[in-house]
Amino acid sequence: MSEPSELPVLWRDERLVAVHKPAGWLVHRTGLDAHETRFVVQTLRDQLGQRVHPVHRLDKGTSGVLLMALDSEAARGMAQAFEAREVDKRYVAFVRGWLPDAVQVDHPLKPDDAPADAQPQPAVTDLRCLLRIQWPEAMDSRHPTTRASLVQAMPLTGRRHQIRRHLKHLSHPIIGDATHGKGPLNRWWAERLGRQRLWLHACALRFTHPVTGKALCIESPWQANADWCALLDALRAHGALESHGVDVESMKTVPKAC
């Protein structure tokens, strides 16, 4: 699959810009992944011909909406909004097993690099099951089929890897999560889907513009993303959806989050 030479711009004004971050791209250079060559900050800077300021983060494997500021004032305002939990964030994930219809996870988390005696920080995520999947082949010989779910995740706090760690806490890890998931299950799904990635997508950000005060909602619809379309098509081709009365084409045109 070829990489884009430019990042898709979802929305822009004179102070902020939102782009679609492809899965596998880092937001900025880091010594922790010294061999990576794809960076959103550097690519967008060259694409726009001006400096850009990250105001939040997405993990390398996560695709979807990424917001940048175009000046320091807007960067400070957005950073404060994220810190004050004034930004509504919505994600979609493909996870192990059948999640309940709705669940709120209130489970404090320690930073990954925190010392052993550090206190966990409050962390809350609302989860809603969008779709239950039953693949007609067993990954585990104890069961005749393999179950999974499409899940909407809405983090109410902003801890590192929060959605990934909360889904692991529920024993519904995200498929493709090499850190918090299950390696054999990740490989099993990658073989069947023909794609190996973290199945987590940032589909919408809702916030108040830090300079103009205008209410904004910016989307990168998961149903329009090539990976997720391929996932739905593979599920349909193997009868993993029709047994539950799900119309795949209607899933691809789910109403917008904004």
N, C-alpha and C positions, 0 to 999 in steps of 0.2 A: 504494500500500500504506500503510495507516494505521500510525502509530507508537504503541507502547504508552504508556499514561498512567502505568503503573507497571512497574518492572522485575521479571521473574520471579525470585523467590527460590528458589534450588536447595537451600539448606541454611543453617541459622542456629543459633547458641547465644548465650550471653551475651557472648562475646568476639569471635566471627568471624561473617561473613555472606558467602555466595557467591551471586552472581546470574548470570543469562544476559545478556551484553552483546550487544545487536543490532549487526549490521554498520552502519557509518556513524556510530556514537556515539563521541565522545571520552571518555576516562576522566575528565579534568578540564579546566577552562578553560586555554587557552593563547593567547598572542598570535600564534602561528604559524598559527592558523586562526580569525581574529577573527570571521568571519561565522557560525561554527557555533553552534547553540543547544541541542544535545543533549549533556548531560554526565552521566556515570554518578554521579560523586560528589555533585553537587548534587541530582540526582533522587532518589538513594537516601537522602540526608540528609533530604530533605523527606518521603519515603515512610515512613521509619522514625521520624522525629521525633528523631533524634540524630545526632551527628557520626560520620562514617566516615573511616577512614584507608586509602588505597591502599597495598598491600604489594607489588604487581607491576604490570606494564603489559600491555595489549594494544593493537596498532595500531588506528587508527580503523576501518579496513576489516575487521578480524578480528571474528568473532562467537564466542560461547562463554563458558566458565567464567571469571569474574573474582572474585577473593577480596578482601575488605576486612576490616580489623580494626575493632572497636568501641571499643577503648581503646588507649592508647599502649603499655602493656605487651605486649599481644598483637601490636601493630604491630611493635615491636622484635623480638619472637621470630620472627615470620614473615619479616621482612626478613633476619634472620640465617640462617634456613633456606634462603631463596632464594639468598643470597650463598654459602652453604656447599654448594650443589647438593644439598640434601636433599629437594627437591620434584621428584617425577616429573611431567612435563608431556607430554601427548599431544595432537596436532593431526591434522586431516585436511585435505589440500589437493587441489585439482583442477589438474593441471599439463600443460604441453605435452609431447607425445611419450610413448613407452613407457619408463617407468623400469624398471631391473633389479629382480629379485625383492627384493633387499635390498642396501643400500649404506650404509657409514658415511662421512660427509664430515668429514674432519679438515683444516679450512682456516681458518687464522687470519684475523681480520677487524679492520680499523681502525674506530673510531667514525666515524660519518658526518661529524661536525664536527671531526675530529682534524686537526692541522697535517700538512703533507706529510711531515715527518720523524718522525712518531709511529710507534712500533713496533706491528705488528698484535698483537691479543690472541688467545690460544687459543680456538678455537671448534669444537665437535664436535656433529654431528647424526646420529642413526640414522634411516634411511628404509626403509620397507617398502612395496612396491607391493600395494595391495589389489585393484585392478581395472584392466585395460587396456581402452581404449575406441577404437573405430574408427568415426568419423562418416562416413557414405557420401556425402561431398561434399568437394571439394578446396579448401582455403584457399590452397594453393601449387600452381600449375599443374604443378610437377615431380612431383607425387604424385597418385594417383587418389583418395585418401581423406585424412582428417585424424585424426591419432592424439593421444590424451591418456591420462592415468592418474589414478586416485584413489590417494592416497599417505598413509600414516600417517607422521608426523614426530615424533620424540622428541628434542628438544634437550637435550644433556647439559651445555651451558653456556648463559649467558643474555645473549648479545650482541644489540644492537639490530638488528632486522630479520634475525636470524640465519637462520631457516628460509627466508625469501624470498631472501636473498643466497646461501645454500648451494645452493638449487635453481637459481638463475641460474648459479652456478658450474658445475653439472652440465649446463647447457643445457636444463634442464627448468623454466623459470620458471613461477610460479603464474599461472594465467589471471586476468586482471583486475588484475594488479599494475602500476600506472601508473609506478612508480619503477624496479622491477627486471625488469619483463616486457617484452613486445613489443606496442606500441600497435596495429598492424594486426591482430594475432592476438586481442588483447583485444576489439577492436571487432567482429571477425568472430564470435567466440563470443557476445558480448552480443546481437547481432542474432538469432542462432539460439535462444538461451535466453530472450530477453525480459527479461534481468536483467543489470545492470552492477554488479559488485561484486568485491572481492578474495575469491577462493575459498579462504579459509583459515578454519578453525574450531577453536577450543580446546575439545576434547571431554572432557578429564579432567585433574584435579589429584589427586595422591596425596601425602600428607604426614602428619607427626605433629603433633598439636595442640600449640602452644607452651606452653599452660598445663596442660592435663589429661594430656598425654602419650598420648592416644588416637590410634590409627592411623585416618586418614580417607581416603576417596576420593570426590570430588565430580564428577559428570558433567553435561554438557549434550550429550546424544547428537546427533551430526550427522544421524542418520537421522530424527530427530523435528523437525528444523528445516525450516521451510517452503521456504526457498531450496534446500536440498539435496534435499528431496523433489521439488521442481520440476525440479531438474537430472536426477535419476534418471528421472523420468517422461519428460522430453524425450529422454533417451538411448534409452529403451525405444521411444518413439514413432517414432524414426528408425532403429530397427534397429541401434543402435550397440553393443548389449549381447548380444542373442540370438545373434549370429554367433559369440560366444565361449562360449556355453552358460551365460550368467549369468542367474539368476533375480532380477529386480528386487525382488520382494517379500521375498526372503530377505535382500537387501542392507539393506532397511529394518529388519530385525530382527536385525542382527548382534549377537552377545553383548556385554554390557557390558564396558567396560574395567576396571571395579572388581571 
